[in-house]
C-alpha cells in the first residue's frame, strides 16, 4: 500500500514523484536520464540537537554527540562487514553526515543501483552496535574533534553559540566533546537508534539516472521492517528561546594568523516567526551586510574587515540567528561600527533598484541550487526536515515585498547581540 | 567527447563548445596560457585580482557584485593555475540558463562582461586604479597569511617547497607577500600587456545552448587583435629524481592535531599509458574509503579520522596525508610504509583489482556530469595530450594488470616525510 503523487513544484519545470510507504517511509524520485549517475540520500530526522525527549511521560537525555556517533558506527553490519566496503565493491562512492537536525546516508553510482540501495537500506534499517568497536571508534571521532578544534572559526562559533543560547542544543558541537563521547556506550547507542531510526523519521530521495520499478522492489522489501521501533510517539524537547543572550562578549586566544571576529544576533523563536520573516531576514542581511552592500565596502575601506568575510542566517525549527564572521586587524573598532549600523537600521533605505536586484539574485541562486542532482536532493531534504517544500519556499520568496523587509528590521536588536573576538596565540 | 562537443576558431581564439541539456547553468571559461616565468608568475596571479577590481561599467568591487547579483546571481572567478610548466590564467563566469529568467540576452551579456574584465584595460575602456590595486594587494597579502590556517594545504605547500626546490611547481609561496607589497602599476601593466599579446587563448562554453546563436555572438564580441595560438604543449620531459636518502622535516605549531605528509616520486610520464596504472594505484592506496590507507590506518588501527593519498601527475609526485595524534606519529609512519611495502611485494587478486577498477571507472563516469570537469578535460587534452575519449580511458584502466600495480609500488621512491606537529594534546 502506498500513495503516489507529485510534489508541487509551483510551476517550476521539475518532476518529483512522492510515495509514502505503509511504514511511514517517504520516498522521492527525481529522474534525469541525460546524466550518468544516480545519487541517493536516506535522511533520518535525528540530529545533534535531539538530545532530550519524552516518551510516555518519561524524559530521556542523551549524551552530546550521539547522533554523529551512530552515523559512524551504523556502517558496521551484523556480520561484522563494513557497509561502505560492500558499497565500494559494487562500484559506489558512499558517505554520511550529521547536522544539528538530521543524519544523511548517501551514495552515488553509475551501476548496480538497486544492489547499492539494498545495502544502504539494510544497514540503516538493521543497526547493530558492539561495545569493542564503539570504544575503538572513540579514537577516530576524537581525531575528528581535534581537527575541527584547530580551526579558529569553529572554536569561535562554539563560544558564540554558548554565549547566545542557554539551553537549546544548537550550542553543542555536532560531534560532541572528547569527554561526552567517552560516556557513550552500546546501550545508549541502541536506545537512541531504536528511538529515532524509525521509518516514520526516514526520507529517501533518489535522483539521476535509474530504473524506478527496480528500486521500488528493493524498497518494498523493507516495508514491514518496523519491529525494532521503541515508540512512534516521541516528544522532542528543543528549548526554544527568546532573544535574550547569556553573555555579551568574549575574547579568545586561538591559533589563527590574524585576529577574527564572530558576531551573532539571536532571533526570538518563542514568538511566531514564519518563513516569510526568515526569507525577508536573509534578503535584508544581503542588503545590509552582503558583499554588494555599502556597509561592506565602508568596513573594507576602513580596513576593519577583510575579504575573508561572511554574513548569513542560520535557522531551523527551534533556533534562528544572524551570524557575521570576518578576519579583522581592528576587531574592537569593527564591532563598534557594526553595532552602530544595527542601532541605526531604521534609517536604512531600500530602493526599488536594490529590491529588484536582490530578487533577481534570489531567482538565480534558486536555479543554481537545482543544477546538480546532489544539491537539489540534499537541499530538498533539508527543507523537508523542517516540514517545508523547497519549491514552496521559493514561491513565498518570489512574493516578498519591500515592506516585508522593513518589517524584518525589528529583529536587528543590539540587546540580542553577542560577539567573540579571537587573537592569534603567541607562539 | 561526443557529438555535442565542437571547436571553432574565431579571431584566432579557439572556441570549445560543449552543448548539453544536463545543466541549468552556463559555464564560460576563458583561459590564457603561457609558459611559466617565475619572475612574473606572482604578477599574473595578481592580475586575477586586479582585473576584477573594476570594469567599464563598474567602478569597484561593490558595483561588480551588484552587477552580478542583477545578472541572476552570476558568479565570476579568476585564478592562475599551473599546468606543469604552463601558466593557465583563467576567467570564469557561471550564469543560469537564460530560459529560466526574463533576460533573454543573459548569455550575450555574460560574454560581454567577461571579455570586458579580460580585455577592457588593454582596449583602454577602463584602467588599473592605484587605490583599487592597493586594496587588492592587501587582500592577496591577507589571503596568503590566512592560507596558513588550512593546515592540510599549508603543510603540503611546506613539504613541496622543501622537496621540490628549483622545480616549476605551483605552490603558495608564503614569502610572496613581500613581492606584492612592492608591485607598481607600471609592472602590472607590462605583464598584463605581455599576457594579452602573447598568451594562447581558449574559450570554453558549456551548457544548454539551444536557441542561442553562439557563433554570431562570439564573432561580434571577441577581440579581433589576438595573435594565432601557438602549438605548444606542456613539458613532459621533467627528469626523474634520484632519491638517495629520505629527507625528514618537521615544524611545531600550536595545534591539537599533527599533520603527516609523505612525498613520493614516481617516473610516470603524463602522456604515457602508465598514467592509468598510477591512477589505479592511487585508488588502491588511498583514493577511496575502501582503499588500504583508510581500511588499515583508520579502521584497523584507529589512528586518524582523515587519511588519503593523491597524485600530482604532471610533476610525477604522489602524496599521502594523515591527521593524527602527535604521540602516534612514528607508529603511523611505520604502518603507512608497511602498506606501501606490502603492495610492492604481494600481487593483488583479480577480485581486489577489479574492485578498484570499478570504483575508479565509476568516479570517471560521474565526473562526466560535471560542467567544469569537462572543460578541464579538454584543456588537459589540448596542452597535455590527455585522453579525451572516456571509453578509451575505461579500456586503459581495465587493461592494467596486478603485476603492473605491484611494479608501480616497487618503483616509487619515498623522497620526504613532513610533520606539521600539533603538541597541544601532550
Interface residues (C-beta under 8 A of the other chain):
Chain A: X32 X34 X35 X36 X37 X82 X84 X85 X88 X89 X90 X91 X92 X93 X94 X95 X108 X109 X110 X111 X136 X137 X139 X140 X141 X142 X143 X144 X146 X147 X149 X150 X151 X152 X255 X256 X257 X258 X290 X291 X292 X293 X294 X296 X297 X300 X301 X303 X306 X307 X308 X327 X356 X357 X358 X360 X361 X362 X363 X364 X365 X367 X368 X370 X371 X372 X425 X427
Chain B: X20 X21 X22 X23 X24 X25 X60 X61 X62 X65 X66 X69 X70 X71 X72 X73 X74 X94 X95 X96 X97 X100 X101 X135 X138 X139 X142 X143 X145 X146 X148 X149 X151 X253 X254 X255 X256 X257 X288 X289 X290 X295 X298 X299 X302 X303 X304 X305 X306 X323 X324 X325 X355 X358 X359 X361 X362 X363 X365 X366 X368 X369 X422 X425
